[in-house]
Amino acid sequence: MSQRSTASPDTCPSQKVPTAAPRPTVDENAVPTPPPLARIHPSPLTQACAATREAYDGSSLTFRLLRACGWGAFLNLGFFRAVDWILRPFRLDVAQERLAKRSIELLAIKGARDCVDVACGRGRSSFRIAMGNPSANVEAIDFLPDNVSAAQFLYGNTRNLHYRQGSAESLPFATESQDRVHCLEAAFHFDRAAFLREAYRILRPGGLLVVVDFNFKTEDSRAVLSSPEGEIVRDIWRFEDFWTTDQYREEATYLGFQAVEEHDWTEQVTAAIQRRFSFICWAGNKKPLRRVMTLCNPLLAGFTPGDWQTLRTHAAALDTVRHELRYVALVLRKLA
Ligand SMILES: C[S@@+](CC[C@H](N)C(=O)[O-])C[C@H]1O[C@@H](n2cnc3c(N)ncnc32)[C@H](O)[C@@H]1O
């Protein structure tokens, strides 16, 4: 298992040591300061950003298995239906397209002019937004140059869509220049407080932010990250921490957002993919079942018995951690 590497400012433009800004105290004589400069939940996770690439470059066995099941244009876990077990047991890409569709629907983009897709990965979600809304101007950014190149190559020639490399923690857009901000399954990689603050800054009053992310169920859930299973999962996914939904709401409200919708997709996303992943990793360790699975999906022939053993360990660790998580879509409105 590879170790998380240490970020250097040269390789990671978004890295900065989080500075804990205390919540302002009430002083009747003081000139009020704008809330977006303050942070309630500074998080130490920006250290992880230089290592992010290793989650997506195929060096992790878990991600190689996801690739063999359709992961590629999208880099998310997908939104599953029960019938997918029968119709498409190895078609992650179909579930991913469905997840993006649901997330983009929450943007309620009709009539909006300017939209940003933050951490767009290989660009498929941004392409969906742009093609479905020809009168909108869509800007898409991702931290990893490899992902931005892939997005440009696949979908670059789209009239109302523009990709660029950048960080969610320092968005390269003017203040109050956007109507919508979309961020699908990526905020766990970066400093969420900085991202919320930036999203608030670039949105016009009344604009919407949709952020879909893993949330801890409770504060106590955080303990799982210190366990050996937590260490394995952090190494696979390259993150340091999650927030609870309360933390999200609290920070967002403090900045001046109003939480207008909250959707719990745990059952259809994290629970659903975990069941499939655990089953495939279990079956991969039984020779006759491995043969059957390889007949259904010939790409699985590329995994050795040793790989299957490691994958089973990964599956067990992921299962332990995901029991402490909710998969939540939040819609936040910048108050006018
Ligand atoms: C799980 S993928 C999701 C990608 C895409 N939203 C999708 O659904 O396919 C997370 C993405 O976050 C990007 N990322 C990580 N840290 C980032 C940062 N600080 N700023 C912008 N993007 C970042 C990664 O490069 C990766 O493409």
PDBQT file of the ligand as one rigid body, heavy atoms in Angstrom, charges set to zero:
ROOT
HETATM    1  C1  LIG A 401     -14.387  11.715  -6.852  1.00  0.00    +0.000 C 
HETATM    2  S1  LIG A 401     -13.811  12.813  -8.113  1.00  0.00    +0.000 S 
HETATM    3  C2  LIG A 401     -15.369  13.470  -8.726  1.00  0.00    +0.000 C 
HETATM    4  C3  LIG A 401     -15.205  14.116 -10.075  1.00  0.00    +0.000 C 
HETATM    5  C4  LIG A 401     -16.521  14.542 -10.757  1.00  0.00    +0.000 C 
HETATM    6  N1  LIG A 401     -17.258  15.493  -9.967  1.00  0.00    +0.000 N 
HETATM    7  C5  LIG A 401     -17.368  13.343 -11.091  1.00  0.00    +0.000 C 
HETATM    8  O1  LIG A 401     -18.448  13.182 -10.493  1.00  0.00    +0.000 OA
HETATM    9  O2  LIG A 401     -16.951  12.560 -11.956  1.00  0.00    +0.000 OA
HETATM   10  C6  LIG A 401     -13.115  14.149  -7.181  1.00  0.00    +0.000 C 
HETATM   11  C7  LIG A 401     -12.414  15.203  -8.027  1.00  0.00    +0.000 C 
HETATM   12  O3  LIG A 401     -12.001  16.263  -7.163  1.00  0.00    +0.000 OA
HETATM   13  C8  LIG A 401     -10.811  16.818  -7.717  1.00  0.00    +0.000 C 
HETATM   14  N2  LIG A 401     -10.150  17.631  -6.694  1.00  0.00    +0.000 N 
HETATM   15  C9  LIG A 401      -9.465  17.228  -5.605  1.00  0.00    +0.000 A 
HETATM   16  N3  LIG A 401      -9.018  18.293  -4.910  1.00  0.00    +0.000 NA
HETATM   17  C10 LIG A 401      -9.448  19.394  -5.563  1.00  0.00    +0.000 A 
HETATM   18  C11 LIG A 401      -9.320  20.802  -5.326  1.00  0.00    +0.000 A 
HETATM   19  N4  LIG A 401      -8.651  21.296  -4.283  1.00  0.00    +0.000 N 
HETATM   20  N5  LIG A 401      -9.903  21.649  -6.205  1.00  0.00    +0.000 NA
HETATM   21  C12 LIG A 401     -10.589  21.181  -7.293  1.00  0.00    +0.000 A 
HETATM   22  N6  LIG A 401     -10.722  19.872  -7.556  1.00  0.00    +0.000 NA
HETATM   23  C13 LIG A 401     -10.175  18.973  -6.700  1.00  0.00    +0.000 A 
HETATM   24  C14 LIG A 401     -10.041  15.579  -8.140  1.00  0.00    +0.000 C 
HETATM   25  O4  LIG A 401      -9.020  15.908  -9.046  1.00  0.00    +0.000 OA
HETATM   26  C15 LIG A 401     -11.157  14.726  -8.755  1.00  0.00    +0.000 C 
HETATM   27  O5  LIG A 401     -11.280  14.980 -10.122  1.00  0.00    +0.000 OA
ENDROOT
TORSDOF 0
